[in-house]
């Protein structure tokens, strides 16, 4: 069993509204965006004037223009997680990070985040794009508790807007920037528990979602959305069957790709609206930080007895599902 001691999140201050995207004159109206993806706003680490004037033609220039790097946004999310856990950076014995768009080919991004936080501990990347948090949790759950340090920091820094082509109406409305983090342990109990974790990949479909080096994000939208809906629905049913949790008593957090996809999964799985936790409407698709950021934003509202199913899908193609429970302190 994996225990969560604290969750954290960070979203940059700059807001990309649907009106802003409409004013880019790429054929995406506010109404079209709301109807197609259900997203109203999203955050970006880029200056809005930079997007407006360049439409981000060169992703390499976007890195230079960015107001934040991944190390900083990951560290800001981690600081919230540490504070909630009542721990200091020196208490962390291992740092795992993962991102859909890392700042460096080398070193591991975990090292840059750890360096930002002043953590001197082993640091390595464990990355599967948008399913990263679930993959990290799954990987840790396979380990022998006595072989790991008491506290591990999981980080998911994501600044995807630097890889977005803002002249492409199919992609421009989708993404926002955000980072998330979690302090976890296999040996020190806490009230938030990951009872089970599953993960998988379909490598034969790796080319359906990509960010090539020095280039823009692209995907086969129809194929990816169909895969995400099927895999999310199946994974949710697997958790429900194993734990005997009725749909009306289960909280669902999915990968925040778009609101339409999430709504379809809830309808097929019988999840009532009040049990569906999401943030995609206000923050867009924030990649690997999306699902854990939703949990972090609800951290103060978690109550004893809550059962939470988190299902994440990502490029690779990959997926991961977690069953969480809130127990007595």
Phi, psi and omega in degrees: 000138180252130182257134176259121182262336179192144176239150177216159179210159175210136173231134180299163186284327185292130185250126173262110178271166174296326177297320178302314181294319177301320182287350172288347176060053179244011177092013179247106178275162176305315182296317180299318180294314180300317182288322186279319186235347176071021180256133180258318180218165174206159182256154179218145173278355181268149171296138182297324179296327178296313178297317184298319186272332185250340190053022178057051181296330183237104180301332178293321177293329180296325178298319179291325183281342187298141179279343179223151167252173184295325179299318182289313182292324176296320180293322179296319176295319181294324179298321176294317180297318179295317180298316179295329180279349183071032183238165176249160178307325181292347178279347183277129182255353180201138178238125174243132179229158176200143183209149175287338184216081181293153179286329185232146168289323174209140010278183173302140181297332176303325179292322180290323177293314179300319178297321178297326182271350184076027178269126175252091183202164176306137183220125180213161180263137172226102195231132171220040180058231191291344178264011190305312183302316179294321177295318178299314180296318179299313182300316179295324182294341178278348186277160173277122184308321183290346179271350183252153173294162183301321184232132180239138177257122174256131183230141178228080180277130186218116175233070190286338184297341176291344179254008183268133173273106185278012167259358181258107184295340180284335186250322187308321183282351194276318199256148171224170181256143178186156178226152179222164181203158178214139170259120185231166178208146172264349188237340182253113185293154171211174184283338179263117188235136170266104184287327185203153178216133177236151176207160180195170180214154173235076187299339178296344180249026184301331186276005181285334178221123184212152163234095179297154179301132179063027182221184184267159173297140169213156178207158168273092192304312183296316181294319183290318181295318177299316178298315183297318180294313181296313183293320179295316180296315180295318181293322178296318178296322179300317179293318180297317180295319184291322186255000176060036183264123179290150183300326184279358177239010183248129174273136182242131171235120179249173173295130188275059181288308173197159187291325180299317179297314180298317181296321178297317179298318179296318180297317181290334184259356179074024179279120180290156185304321183290346179258006179259112179260129183205162174222005186300331181298323184261340187235352182072190178278108180257031171059228187290347179271353194295303182296308179297330177294323176300314179297318179298319180294338179259009188307314183287348182259359178293137183232149177306132181099347178296136171244127187233125174256123176246125179235124185237140176232150182205182179294164181132322336291146186223162177206157177207146179224142183230142170249118181249149177222143177255116182253179175297144181295000000 
